[in-house]
Amino acid sequence: MTASKHARVAVIDIGKTNAKVVVLDGTSGAEIAARRTPNRVIGATPYPHYDVEALWSLILSSLSEFARAPGFEAISITTHGASAALLDAQGRLALPVLDYEFEYPEAIRDAYDRLRPDFAETCSPRLSGGLNLGAQLHFQKSLYPDYFGRVATILTYPQYWAFRLTGVAANEATSLGCHTDLWLPGEGTYSTLVDRLGIRSLMAPVRPAFDALGPLLPEICERIGLKDAVPVHCGIHDSNASLLPHLLRREAPFAVVSTGTWVVCFAVGGNLQGLDPTRDTLANVDAFGRAVPSARFMGGREYEMLTETLVPASEAELDAALAAVVSRSIMVFPNVAAGSGPYPGRRMEWQGVAETDAERRVVASLYAAMMTATCLDLIGNRGPIVVEGPFAANEIYLRALATAGGRTVVVLSGAAPTGTAQGAGLLTGIALQPGEERSIAADPALAGYCRQWRQTVDAA
């Protein structure tokens, strides 16, 4: 165990679906205080956008509460990717922060496709809506030229919140490198798109995720009742926050499967050759600025769509349901949620009928595992598979993934929490725990099911 730089740190963690502010113990990494809220999208003019003022209210009220107890000595930030804040000369939003799921008019999409660099340059596939951040900036500049003309600074999303806390403007490579079209992962610099869009002079300086950008602004300290200013760290893209503890804990090659609204798979120690832009494979950039072959699908959202109306099931009920599902070859095929993943353009299909809620829940778990295994195959994983996030508690998913992926699945437990908040906390110098590992091996009883699922999908 390494010594911690701080006794407690506050982490602002804004996911696509939910946002939270937590306090982590600097020695154990344990979450000792938390406040949460849904991350609301306002479906209003000029376009659907995030309710940043509601998030700001959560941040300030949480920090005020936590300043009294349990206290904190530093602040770190992690957010979802595919978002940027466009600031005017006074540091206010020149345009709202656009919801990346918004679909642009066809003429705008076609014009952007003529501008964006080739996949061989950026390792960034063409994605739907605003999942390519460059597409968002092109849309905003094209349809709202007067407002865009007032933009003085462009910030990646974690760094927007750091700016509001410190007044220091920065960008950071993990957010620039997550399928934005704006970054060259292999070279660590901007792509030609920033010049084609005419925004190079607007991009804030790039700073390492670990940097303390500055102390908390005096007016913020006064507002939240903090006697002494604390350092605010630059921040990190959420999937890369989840990856960071594993980079510090183990040697390559290995894979990390970060689960949440998105399931993001990283092949650490892999290379960028063979990535397929048509199947949602790409390069991410880790906290140290290194390119990492990656693949993704909206697995948490898909699992929720398949199970949100179902009643809970006991472990015994799930075991019985698993046997029934396998024996009757009940399957769901991609895509449950359109717009991402390794099977573009496909529509959800069922094979067989799940007769109970427990059976439907099992089918959803097996579907998520098969999609994950496919993603790992596409990025050439050669080592054990580390699963973190909500799916790490789903035993059926873990067993099916080990079976379909042909690799041991590892789940961290005990004194080594993982996840976005804990990864962001590491930026401030909190201790990295050695952790206890639980290994899950392939389940021979699932081998035939996994093989049939893949053959059916590949044949289609």
Order of alpha helices (4+ residues) and beta strands (2+ residues): beta-beta-beta-beta-beta-alpha-beta-beta-beta-alpha-alpha-alpha-alpha-beta-alpha-alpha-beta-beta-alpha-beta-alpha-beta-beta-alpha-beta-beta-beta-beta-alpha-alpha-beta-beta-alpha-beta-alpha-beta-alpha-beta-alpha
